[in-house]
Amino acid sequence: MESAQDMLCWMGYIQSEKQWQRGVSSLIGGSESSWQDEERWFNTWALLTKPFKSKWRIKLTQEMRSPASRWTIRHLIAYRLLTRPETDVLPVLKAEHNECPICNNGRSQKVDDAHTRALTKDDPPNFRAMSDQDLIRLPGGFFWIALARVARNGQVTQVRTYPQRERNRVQRKDFVSSESAIPGSSSPLQPSSSPLPPSSSPLQPSSSPPQPPSSSFQSSSSFEADISEIDEDEHDARRDKPEEVTVHLVHCFLQYVLHLCLQQDIAGKKGETVTSGNREVRPRIERNMTTTEIAGVFVSAEDDGGICQMVDDGGGWRIRNPYIMLLEAKSAFKQYYEVEPGQYMPIVSNQTLAQYLGEVVVTWKEHQGELPHGAFLIAATNTFVRFFNFRFSQDYRDYVQSRSKEQQMDIINDEQKDAYVYMQSTHWMNLQSREGRKSALCHILAILRRHEDYDANDEQGLTERPKDSESDVDRMDTDE
């Protein structure tokens, strides 16, 4: 067991020796503590202190060598993740969404009106009770079968509750209740009085590192610390059935969108030669295992598929880019919140968020040729999906490639360098609702438009954005 001071150095949360000593003596009460006590102290101090320059770094402990499926809150800190609150539309896709053929009558993409209406209208009446034989006869019947299977077996009927015991408040001199110290917070001795959903509730800084000055990035309210959460991917060879059913549902939804709603120009745009090859965007059902070197050690991650681009160059179809979008599914979350009576949304724990980050960091680090501008990820649980965008700052590659503490600290201490991962995310979208299916459809189309633009620039040798164009990090740092 490392000393509390060593662990805190690894977290990078020391401003001075005296501050560290005051924090330990007042909140821990000893020179050594367990990881759980240390994180409790970290989370409490993070709520009560002002933002300052971060000092986090990747320390080569055994935990840092673990695969992405076992990442925890400590990886969020060491890998320097900054988040912003979830939105209806990813800000990075704002320009592409303005050209959406569903919402804004954009003409850059063609869609099949009949299949699009069938997907975005109300559910077939009582579809959960219909037989597969009846469902398969509906437009896009394969999707309705997959949705019905998940909806029948995985409905959230109630918010998980826990037995409560009577607890008395302790009055201590010079201590301020978190109810008044942290605006909008609730006492642990009573339920929250706020009727707002997490998207409107106070932020949870424990889910991400403290914010650097002038940064608009912050912790999203739907990320909640849960150190004890069991890793659902711990036994990869024996993934449980509910997760596989969810993966199949998302694959079917992607197939509906890419092959029925979107009219792809397989032969390419006008002016392209036949030798450029026929292209098609497809769901990638094969899982990819990626191993890369980070800070001198090898780390692995496995996705659940995603969206890929295929090309037929005359010798048959092959994958040209397997990482247009990554997929990560979970069988279930431990907690949900009630949006309105009878309707529930998942809450992402810090551990689950760390596993999303791990999958993206490992994949990006090893495949920067296919992911030069960051990565999109669709997260799924039950019938819910959610879109993420991870952007890597210009100095982040040097940071994760640094093999020593000194190299990492040189990058961190250089005020001219930017070594963060910036994350955007949407609200959860329920594929059981017409609004959820429409929003998910629009995001997939926007991601494809963005990919086409970058793909065209790469073919023309325009690997960099024009100097007068707005960078993605600038877009991400702009409030809606």
C-alpha positions in Angstrom: 0.0 0.0 0.0 1.4 3.4 -1.0 1.3 6.3 1.4 -1.6 8.7 1.0 0.9 11.4 -0.1 2.3 9.1 -2.8 -1.2 8.4 -4.1 -2.1 12.0 -4.1 1.0 12.9 -6.0 -0.1 10.4 -8.6 -3.5 12.1 -8.7 -1.7 15.4 -9.0 -3.8 17.2 -6.6 -1.2 18.9 -4.4 -0.7 22.6 -4.5 1.6 22.7 -1.5 2.9 20.4 1.3 0.9 22.4 3.8 -2.3 22.2 1.9 -1.9 18.4 1.5 -1.3 18.1 5.3 -4.3 20.2 6.2 -6.5 18.1 3.8 -5.3 14.8 5.2 -5.7 15.8 8.8 -9.1 17.3 8.4 -10.7 14.8 6.1 -8.8 11.5 6.5 -7.2 11.7 9.9 -4.0 9.8 9.2 -0.9 9.6 7.1 -2.1 6.5 5.3 -5.5 5.5 4.0 -7.3 3.1 1.7 -8.0 4.0 -1.9 -11.6 4.6 -1.0 -10.7 7.1 1.7 -8.3 8.8 -0.5 -10.9 9.2 -3.3 -13.4 10.5 -0.8 -11.0 13.1 0.3 -10.2 13.9 -3.4 -13.9 14.3 -4.3 -14.6 16.5 -1.3 -11.7 18.8 -1.9 -12.5 19.0 -5.6 -15.9 20.3 -4.7 -14.7 23.0 -2.3 -11.5 24.4 -4.0 -11.1 26.7 -6.9 -9.8 25.5 -10.2 -6.0 25.6 -10.5 -3.3 24.3 -12.8 -3.4 20.5 -12.8 -0.5 18.3 -12.0 -1.9 14.9 -12.9 0.3 12.3 -14.6 0.3 8.6 -15.5 2.0 6.6 -12.8 3.1 3.1 -13.8 1.3 1.2 -11.2 -0.2 -2.2 -11.9 -3.6 -0.6 -12.2 -2.4 1.6 -15.0 -1.5 -1.5 -16.9 -5.0 -3.0 -16.7 -7.1 -3.3 -19.9 -9.6 -0.6 -20.6 -12.5 -2.8 -19.4 -11.1 -2.4 -15.9 -10.4 1.3 -15.9 -11.7 3.3 -12.9 -12.1 6.9 -11.8 -8.3 7.1 -11.2 -7.8 6.6 -15.0 -10.1 9.6 -15.7 -7.7 11.7 -13.6 -4.4 10.3 -14.9 -5.5 10.5 -18.5 -6.7 14.1 -18.1 -10.3 14.0 -19.3 -12.3 17.2 -19.4 -16.0 17.0 -20.1 -18.9 19.3 -20.8 -22.6 18.9 -19.9 -24.6 16.7 -22.2 -26.6 18.3 -25.0 -29.3 17.4 -27.5 -26.9 17.7 -30.4 -23.1 17.2 -30.2 -21.6 20.8 -30.5 -18.8 19.4 -32.7 -21.5 18.3 -35.2 -23.4 21.7 -35.3 -22.4 22.5 -38.8 -23.2 19.0 -40.1 -26.5 19.0 -38.3 -27.5 22.3 -40.1 -27.4 20.2 -43.3 -29.5 17.4 -41.9 -32.0 16.0 -44.5 -34.3 15.0 -41.7 -34.4 18.2 -39.6 -33.3 21.0 -41.9 -34.0 19.7 -45.5 -30.4 19.5 -46.3 -29.4 18.2 -49.7 -25.9 16.9 -49.1 -27.4 13.4 -48.4 -30.4 11.5 -49.9 -32.7 9.5 -47.7 -35.5 7.1 -48.5 -38.6 8.9 -47.3 -40.7 5.8 -46.8 -38.2 3.9 -44.6 -37.3 7.1 -42.7 -40.9 7.7 -41.9 -41.4 4.1 -40.8 -38.4 4.4 -38.4 -39.3 7.8 -36.9 -43.1 7.3 -36.5 -44.8 5.8 -33.5 -44.0 2.3 -32.5 -46.2 -0.5 -34.1 -49.1 -0.9 -31.7 -48.3 -3.3 -28.9 -45.2 -4.5 -30.8 -43.7 -6.2 -27.7 -46.5 -8.7 -27.8 -46.3 -9.4 -31.5 -44.7 -12.5 -32.8 -41.4 -12.4 -34.7 -43.3 -13.6 -37.8 -45.5 -10.6 -37.7 -42.7 -8.1 -36.9 -40.5 -9.3 -39.7 -43.2 -8.3 -42.2 -43.0 -4.6 -41.1 -40.7 -2.2 -42.9 -37.3 -2.8 -41.3 -38.8 -5.8 -39.5 -35.4 -7.1 -38.3 -35.0 -4.0 -36.2 -38.4 -4.3 -34.6 -37.6 -7.9 -33.7 -34.4 -6.9 -32.0 -36.1 -3.9 -30.2 -38.9 -6.1 -29.0 -36.5 -8.7 -27.6 -34.6 -6.1 -25.5 -37.8 -4.3 -24.5 -39.4 -7.5 -23.3 -36.5 -8.6 -21.1 -34.8 -5.4 -20.1 -37.5 -2.9 -19.1 -36.7 -0.7 -16.1 -39.7 -1.0 -13.9 -38.4 1.0 -10.9 -35.5 3.0 -9.6 -33.3 0.9 -7.4 -33.8 1.6 -3.7 -31.7 0.7 -0.7 -32.7 0.2 3.0 -32.3 3.3 5.0 -31.4 3.7 8.7 -32.0 6.7 10.8 -29.0 9.0 11.0 -28.5 12.0 13.2 -26.8 15.1 12.1 -23.5 16.0 13.8 -22.9 19.7 14.5 -19.3 20.7 14.3 -17.8 24.1 14.8 -16.4 25.8 11.7 -17.8 23.2 9.4 -20.3 24.2 6.7 -23.0 21.9 5.4 -22.5 20.8 1.8 -26.2 21.8 1.3 -25.1 25.5 1.5 -21.5 25.2 0.5 -22.3 23.5 -2.8 -25.3 25.1 -4.5 -28.0 22.7 -5.4 -26.6 19.8 -3.4 -28.6 17.6 -1.1 -27.8 16.3 2.3 -26.8 12.6 2.5 -29.3 12.3 5.3 -32.3 13.1 3.2 -33.4 12.7 -0.5 -32.8 15.5 -2.9 -35.5 18.1 -3.1 -34.6 19.0 -6.7 -37.3 17.9 -9.2 -34.9 18.5 -12.1 -33.3 15.6 -14.1 -29.5 15.3 -13.9 -29.1 17.2 -17.1 -30.3 20.3 -15.2 -28.9 19.5 -11.8 -25.6 20.7 -10.3 -22.4 19.4 -11.7 -20.5 16.4 -10.3 -16.9 17.4 -10.4 -15.9 13.9 -9.1 -16.4 12.5 -12.5 -13.6 14.5 -14.2 -10.4 16.3 -13.3 -10.7 19.9 -12.0 -11.0 22.4 -14.7 -8.1 24.6 -15.8 -8.7 28.3 -15.7 -10.9 29.8 -18.4 -12.1 26.3 -19.5 -15.8 25.8 -20.1 -15.4 22.1 -19.8 -16.8 20.5 -16.7 -18.2 17.3 -15.3 -21.5 16.2 -16.8 -24.3 15.8 -14.3 -25.2 12.3 -15.4 -21.8 10.9 -14.4 -21.8 9.7 -10.9 -19.0 8.2 -8.8 -19.5 4.5 -8.0 -16.2 3.0 -7.0 -17.8 -0.3 -6.1 -19.4 -0.9 -9.5 -18.7 -4.4 -10.8 -16.9 -4.3 -14.2 -19.4 -5.9 -16.6 -16.7 -6.7 -19.1 -14.3 -8.4 -16.6 -14.9 -11.8 -18.1 -14.7 -11.0 -21.8 -15.0 -14.6 -22.9 -18.3 -15.0 -21.0 -20.2 -11.9 -21.8 -23.7 -12.2 -20.5 -26.7 -12.6 -22.8 -28.3 -9.2 -22.1 -25.3 -7.4 -23.4 -25.2 -9.4 -26.5 -28.8 -8.7 -27.1 -28.1 -4.9 -26.7 -25.2 -5.1 -29.2 -27.4 -6.9 -31.7 -30.1 -4.2 -31.3 -27.6 -1.4 -32.1 -26.2 -3.3 -35.1 -29.8 -3.7 -36.4 -30.5 0.0 -35.9 -27.3 0.9 -37.7 -28.2 -1.4 -40.5 -31.6 0.2 -40.8 -30.1 3.7 -41.0 -27.2 2.9 -43.3 -29.0 0.5 -45.7 -32.6 1.5 -45.7 -32.8 5.2 -44.7 -29.6 6.5 -46.3 -29.3 6.3 -50.0 -25.6 5.8 -50.4 -23.8 6.7 -53.5 -21.9 3.4 -53.8 -20.1 4.3 -57.0 -18.8 7.6 -55.7 -19.6 11.2 -56.5 -19.6 12.7 -59.9 -16.1 13.2 -61.3 -14.6 10.3 -59.5 -13.0 7.6 -61.6 -14.0 4.0 -61.6 -10.5 3.1 -60.3 -11.2 4.9 -57.1 -13.4 1.9 -56.2 -17.0 1.4 -55.0 -17.5 2.4 -51.4 -20.1 1.7 -48.8 -20.5 2.5 -45.1 -21.7 -0.5 -43.1 -22.2 -1.6 -39.5 -19.1 -3.4 -38.3 -20.3 -6.4 -36.3 -16.8 -7.8 -35.7 -15.2 -6.8 -32.4 -11.7 -5.3 -32.7 -9.1 -5.9 -30.0 -6.4 -3.2 -29.9 -3.2 -3.2 -27.9 -1.0 -0.1 -27.8 2.0 1.3 -25.8 1.2 4.0 -23.3 3.8 5.5 -21.0 6.1 2.5 -21.7 3.5 -0.2 -21.0 1.1 -2.1 -23.2 -2.7 -1.5 -22.7 -5.5 -3.4 -24.5 -9.1 -2.5 -25.3 -11.9 -4.3 -27.2 -14.9 -2.6 -28.8 -18.3 -4.0 -29.6 -18.2 -3.1 -33.3 -19.3 0.2 -34.8 -19.5 1.8 -38.2 -16.8 1.1 -40.9 -16.2 2.1 -44.5 -15.8 -0.7 -47.1 -14.2 -0.4 -50.5 -14.4 -2.7 -53.5 -11.2 -2.2 -55.5 -12.0 -4.9 -58.0 -10.7 -7.8 -55.9 -13.6 -7.9 -53.5 -14.8 -5.8 -50.5 -12.4 -4.9 -47.8 -12.4 -2.6 -44.8 -10.9 0.8 -45.6 -11.7 2.5 -42.2 -13.0 0.4 -39.4 -13.3 3.3 -36.9 -15.9 5.8 -38.3 -17.7 5.2 -35.0 -17.0 2.8 -32.1 -19.7 0.9 -30.2 -19.5 0.0 -26.5 -22.5 -1.7 -24.9 -23.3 -2.6 -21.3 -25.9 -5.1 -20.2 -27.3 -2.8 -17.5 -26.5 0.1 -15.2 -26.9 0.1 -11.5 -28.8 3.3 -11.3 -31.5 5.1 -13.2 -33.3 8.4 -12.6 -36.9 9.1 -13.3 -37.5 11.7 -16.0 -41.3 11.5 -15.5 -43.6 8.9 -13.9 -42.7 5.6 -15.5 -39.9 6.8 -17.6 -36.3 6.2 -16.6 -32.8 7.1 -17.9 -29.5 5.5 -17.1 -26.8 7.2 -14.9 -23.3 6.6 -16.1 -20.9 5.9 -13.2 -17.3 7.1 -13.3 -16.1 3.6 -13.8 -18.2 3.1 -16.9 -17.1 6.5 -18.2 -13.5 5.5 -17.6 -14.0 2.3 -19.7 -15.4 4.4 -22.5 -12.3 6.7 -22.3 -10.0 3.6 -22.2 -11.5 2.2 -25.4 -11.2 5.4 -27.3 -7.7 6.3 -26.0 -6.2 2.9 -26.8 -7.9 2.8 -30.3 -6.8 6.4 -31.1 -3.3 5.9 -29.9 -2.8 2.8 -32.1 -4.8 4.0 -35.2 -4.2 7.7 -35.5 -4.1 7.3 -39.3 -7.8 6.4 -39.3 -8.6 8.7 -36.3 -6.6 11.9 -36.9 -9.4 14.2 -35.6 -10.5 12.2 -32.6 -13.2 9.5 -32.2 -16.9 9.1 -32.0 -18.4 6.5 -29.8 -22.0 5.3 -29.4 -22.7 3.9 -25.9 -25.6 1.5 -25.4 -27.5 -0.1 -22.5 -30.9 -1.7 -22.7 -32.7 0.2 -25.4 -30.8 3.5 -24.7 -28.0 4.9 -26.9 -25.8 7.9 -26.4 -23.2 9.6 -28.6 -19.8 10.7 -27.4 -17.0 12.7 -29.1 -13.5 12.6 -27.8 -11.0 15.1 -29.1 -7.3 14.9 -28.3 -5.3 18.0 -27.9 -2.2 18.7 -29.9 0.2 17.7 -27.1 -1.7 14.7 -25.8 0.2 12.2 -28.0 3.5 13.4 -26.5 2.0 13.1 -23.0 0.9 9.4 -23.4 4.1 8.5 -25.1 6.3 9.9 -22.3 8.1 7.1 -20.5 9.2 9.0 -17.4 7.7 11.2 -14.7 10.0 14.0 -15.7 8.9 14.0 -19.3 5.2 14.0 -18.3 5.7 16.8 -15.8 7.6 18.9 -18.4 4.5 18.7 -20.6 2.1 19.4 -17.8 4.0 22.3 -16.4 4.5 24.0 -19.8 1.7 26.6 -20.0 2.0 26.7 -23.8 1.1 23.0 -24.1 -2.3 21.5 -24.1 -2.4 17.8 -23.0 -6.1 17.0 -22.4 -8.8 14.8 -23.8 -12.0 16.9 -24.4 -15.3 15.0 -24.3 -18.8 15.9 -25.5 -21.9 13.8 -25.1 -25.6 13.8 -25.8 -28.5 13.0 -23.6 -29.6 9.4 -23.6 -31.9 8.5 -26.6 -34.4 5.7 -26.1 -34.9 3.6 -29.2 -38.3 2.7 -28.0 -39.5 6.3 -28.7 -39.9 8.0 -32.0 -37.9 11.0 -30.7 -35.1 8.9 -29.6 -34.8 7.0 -32.9 -35.0 10.3 -34.9 -32.2 11.9 -32.8 -30.0 8.9 -33.2 -30.6 8.8 -36.9 -29.7 12.5 -37.2 -26.5 12.0 -35.3 -25.4 9.1 -37.5 -26.1 11.0 -40.6 -24.1 14.0 -39.3 -21.1 11.8 -38.4 -21.1 10.4 -41.9 -21.2 13.8 -43.4 -18.3 14.8 -41.3 -16.4 11.7 -42.3 -17.0 12.3 -46.0 -15.7 15.9 -45.7 -12.5 14.7 -44.0 -12.2 11.8 -46.4 -12.4 14.1 -49.4 -9.8 16.5 -47.8 -7.4 13.6 -47.1 -7.6 12.4 -50.7 -6.8 15.9 -52.0 -3.9 16.1 -49.5 -5.7 18.6 -47.3 -4.7 17.0 -44.0 -5.0 20.3 -42.1 -7.9 22.7 -41.7 -7.7 26.1 -43.4 -6.3 28.7 -41.0 -9.5 30.7 -41.0 -11.7 27.8 -40.1 -12.9 27.1 -36.6 -11.1 24.3 -34.9 -13.1 21.5 -33.3 -11.7 22.3 -29.8 -12.9 25.9 -30.3 -16.3 24.6 -31.3 -16.3 22.4 -28.2 -15.4 25.3 -26.0 -18.2 27.5 -27.2 -21.4 27.5 -25.2 -24.6 26.8 -27.0 
